[in-house]
Amino acid sequence: MHRGRRRAVGILERGCSMFKQELDTPCILVDEDKLKNNIVRVQRIADEAGIALRPHAKTHKTPQIARMQLDAGAAGITVAKLGEAEAMADAGISPILIAYPIIGRFKLERLMRLAARATVTVAVDSLEAAFGISEAALNAGIVMPIWVEIDPGYGRAGVQPGEALIRLGNELGKLCGVRVTGVLVFAGQSYDEDNDEGRIRVAKREAAIAKEAADSLLGLGFPIESVSAGSTPVSRFASVMEGVTEMRPGTYVFGDLTQVKAKAIGLEQCALTVLATVVSRPAPDRAVIDAGTKVFTSDGEDSPIGTGRGFVVGHPDIEVSWFNEEHGVLHLPPEERGLKVGDKLEIVPVHCCAVINMLDEFNLVAGDVVQEAVPIPGRGKVR
């Protein structure tokens, strides 16, 4: 048992167990066996490719799962926000890569306090971000490792490869208090590919851009040690990502319909579901559940298998039609119209990372039995 293990809310006294169907809803369920299998499966892919795995903890926001990943062989964890890093460090999780620019005095002060108790690396894509860290690190009497983020064509954050990177590198070389030791890329365009041929093409291109950027910075005299790339859709193709030293997938731990669409995981491997209760049957072909966008969110596209905004486990013909804030509307085919008020359903979401950020805890289950209610310390840590 992990330290800090809690009893599931409402479990009977004297050691009696609770079945997941007895839980109050809406709530998150995580299948323990599927979770462990997903962690082992992707760690094996990284090991076989001869690269490190630094999983992105924005998916689970939970130190208990981060510890499972580290115990399985991960080289560290990645987070998006400083608050997530603090939640991980509070539980003794390290090393931590913050794959997001740290901007502003308050955050820089927090970063220095974090660096005093955990091994931390920060991504930058501008001189302004690097200068702030440099100044804060000098005042704190430390040297902060930083990685330069490169845009591999996704069009989000990241300095453009080529001349823009060289210009930034020349300026970074003038700074004290920071040490450039790596590059990272995120080719989110892999989600737009509809076949493995396209995903492999994106993976190879992502790796080539990262390797070229690393070589450019090496040429400027920086001690580049890490070339970091990869997301869950391309993690299966780690072996073709030449020059990459590590990958940072996140969603693989739970899986969701977006990853099913990307063929990164099978529907039967998805570990996270939302348990919801039917609260209304206003028409023969319609049911309403007690979970809407405040649980599932509106992120991501509809199910690739024609089931709308989710997949109802054991009821593949039910369509999760649409959500309001607190209501989920299901369309029922004739064979499913026996559904009653009070019935409970498990639903695989479109995007699990968004769902995990909406509730304070999830219920770890083994089969139908609740093992524990696990707090999510990184939930809501968006600063």
N, C-alpha and C positions, 0 to 999 in steps of 0.2 A: 504494500500500500504506500502511495506517495504521501510525504509529509503534507499536512494541511487538508487531507481528505475530509470531506464533509458528508453528512447524511443527506440523502435526497429529501427535499422539503415534503413533509407529510408522511414519511416512512413510519410505519408503526413501531412502537417500542418492543422491547424484548427480542430484538434481532430479527423481527419479521421483515420480509422483503416487500417491495412495492413493484407491481407490474407497470410498465410504461403507460398502459391505457388508463391507469388510475391517476396520472399526473394532471394537475390543473393546466389549463391551456390559455393562450398559445404558449408553447415552449419549444426549445430546441433539443433534439435527440442526437447523440453521436454514438454510432455503433463501434464499440471498443475493438472488436476483431478487424473490422474493415479499416479503421483508423490505423492500427498497427501494421496491417498488410500494406497499406498505401505508403506508409513511412519506409518500410523495408524495401518495397518494390523500387521506389525512386532512388533510394540510397544505393541499391545494387546497380542501377543504371549508371549513376555517377562513378561508382567504383570500377565498373567494367570499362568505362570510357577513360579512366585514369585522371579524372578531375575531381575537385572538391565540390561538396554540396553545401551551400549557405542558404537554407530555405527562408522564404519571406514569411515572417510571422504576422504580417498584416491580415493573413487569412484567419488565423485562430486567436491571436491576441492573448494567448494563454501560456504562462510559463510552464505549466505542467506538460503541455504538448511540446513546447520548445525543448524541454529536458528529454523527452522521448526521442526527439530528432537528434539531439546531441549524443545521447546514449547509443543511437543506432549508427553513429559515425559522422554526423554533420560537423563541418569545420567551424561553424558559428551560425549566427542567425542574422537575417536582414529585417529591418523595420522601415516603415515609411516616415513616421513622425517621432519627434523627440520624446513625447509623452509615452509612446509605446516602448521606447528604449528604457525610459525610467522604470516603467512597470516590470520589464524584464530584469533589469539590474536589481530591483528590489528583491527579486526572488533568486538572485545569484547567477543569472544567466549571462554568459559572456563567452567569446567576444561578440560584439554587436556592430553591424554596419548600418548606419543611418543613410538610406538611399534617397536623400531629399535635402535640398538646400536649407541651411540654418541661417535665418535672417533676423536681425534685431537684437537689441541689447539684452532683453529679458531672456530670450532663448540662448544667447551666447553664455550668459551667466549660468544658466541651467546646464548647458553643455559642459562647461568647465567643472561643475560639481559632479556631473555624471562621470567625466573622465577620471575623477579622483577615486572612483570605486569600481570601474569596469573598463575593459579594453574596448575602445570605441574608435571607429573610423567613420568619416563623414564624406559624402559625395558633394562635389561642387561643380557648377558649370559656368561660373562667372568670376571675374576678378573681385567684384563686390563681396560675394559670399566668402571667397577665400581670404580677402583682406580682413573681414570681420573676425573670422576664426583665428587668423594670424595675430591680430591685436589682442584678442582675449587670451590666447594661449601664452603669449609673451607676458602678459600681466599675471597669469597663473603660474608662470615658470615651468611650462611644459612644452613639448613638441607634439602637435596633433597630426596623425596621419590622415591624409585626404586622398580621395580618388576623384578623377575627373570623369564626369558623365558625358558621353558622346551620343548624339542623336543618330541612330542608324536608319533614319528614314521614316520614323513613326510620326514625327512632327509634334512631339510633346516637349519635354525638357531636354537639355543636353546641348553642348556646344557642337557646332557643325565641324565635321572632320575636315582635314586639310588646312588651309591658310588660317582659318579662324582658330583652330586648335593650336597651331604654332604660335600665333600672336598671344593667346592666353598662356601658353606654356612659358613663353619668354617673360611674361609679367609675373607668373607664379614663381619663377626662379629668383626673383628679387625679394621675395617675402621670407621673413624669419618666423619661427614658431609653428610652421607647418612643414610637412614632408610628403611630397607626392609619391605614393607607392603603388598606385593602381589606376585602372580605367574600368568603367562599367557602361553597359548599354542595355537597353530594353526595346526589343523589336515587337511592339504591341500589334503591328500589322499582321503578325502570325495568326491572330484571331479572324482576320478577314479571308484567309485561305480556306478553300472548301475541299482540299484533298492533300494527301501526304506529300505529293510531289511539290506542291506550292509551299508547304511548311518546311520541307527540307531545303528548298531554295532560300527561304527567309533565314533559316538557321545558319546556312553557310555564309550568306551575305552579312548577317549580324556578326558572326565570328570574324570574318575578314575585316570588317570595319573596326572592330575592337582591337584586333591584332595590329592593324596598320596604325591605329592611334597609339597603342602601346609602343610600337617601334619608333614613332615620331617623338614621343616623350623620352624614350631611352636615348635617342639621338641628341636630345637637349641636355642630357646628363642626369635625368631623374632615375632613381632606383626602382623602376617598375617591377613589382613582384606578382601582382594579381591582374588578370584579365578576366573580368566577370561579365557573364551574359546569361541569356536563357530565361524562358518563362515556361509555365506548365505545358502549353501546346507543343513546344519544340523540345521539351526535356527528353522525350523518347529518342531524339536524334543527337544526343550529346556526343556520340562517337564521330560525327561528321563535322563538329565545330572545331576545326583546326586552330590551334593557337590559344584557345580558351583554357584558363586554369580552373575555373569554377563556374557553377550555374546557380541561379537564384529562383527556382520555381516556388510557388506558395500554395496555390489552390489544390494541388494534388493530395494534400492531407485529407481533405473532405470530399472533394469532387462536387460537381454541380452540372446543370444541364448545359451550360456554356462549354464545359470541358468534355461533356459527352458529345456535343456537336463537333468539337475539335479532335475527337477520337483519342483524347489524352487519357480517358478513363471510361470504363463501361458503366452503364446505368446501375448494374448490380454491385458495383464497387463503391458507389457514393455512400459515404459514411454519415453525412449530416442530413437530417430531415427536420421539418417543422411539424409538430403534432398540433392539430387544430380540431375544434369541436364544431359540429353543425349546429348553428343557433337559429336557423330559420329555413322553412321549406315553403316559400311564398308561391311557388308554381310547380306543377308536376315535373318540368324539365329544369328546375332551378333550385339550388341549395346555396345557403350563405354560411360561411365559416367565420370564426372569431379572430381572423388574422388578415390584415390588409397590408398596405404599403409601410405601415409602422413596424411590420415584422419582415415582410419579404422585400421591401423597397421596390422601386420601379426600374432598377438598374438591369441592363442586359436586354437581350431580345427574347421573343417567345421561344418556347421549347422547340428544338429541332425535330421532335417526333410527333408534332401536331397536337400537343396537350396544353397549349396556352402558356400561362405564366408559372407553370410548375408541373410536376408529374405526381399523381396520386398513387402511392405504392399499393399494389394489389388491385387497382382499379384503372387500368390503362385507357379505358374509353371515356373516363371523366375528363372534361376540359376545364382547367383553371382559367376561367374566361377573363375576368378583370378584377381590379382592386380599387377600393377607396381606402382612406386612412385605416379604418378599423374593420372593414368588411372585405371578405373575399367571395366572389361570386363564381359558382361552379355551374357548368352546363352539363346536364345529365342525359345520356341516351336512354332509350326505353328500358334497357336491362339494368340500369342503375337507379331507377326511380323508387326503389324500396328504401333508399337512404332516409333516416329519421333524424329529427331533432335530438341532439344528445350523442349521436354517433361521433366517433373520433377517427380522424384520417391523418396519415403521415404523408407529407408532401416534400419531394425533392425540389429545392428552389432553383431559379435560373442562375443566381450568383450567390454563392455561400459566403464570400468575404463580406458582402454588405449585410447579410442576415446576422452574422456573428456579432456585428457592431451594434445591433439593435436591442439586445437583451443582456441582462447582467450575469447570466449563468447558462450553462447547458447541462443536460442530463446525460451522463455516460451510461450506456446500457450494454448488457451482455444478453443477446437474444431479446427476450421480452422483459427482462428484469433490470431495474434501475440499480446501478452500482453506487453512484454518488452524484450530487449536484456540484458541478465544477464552476467556480467563479471565473469571470473573464476580466482580469485586471486591466487589460489594454482597451477594453470597450469604451468608446467615447473619447479616447485620448487623441484628439485631432490637432492639438497644439504641440 
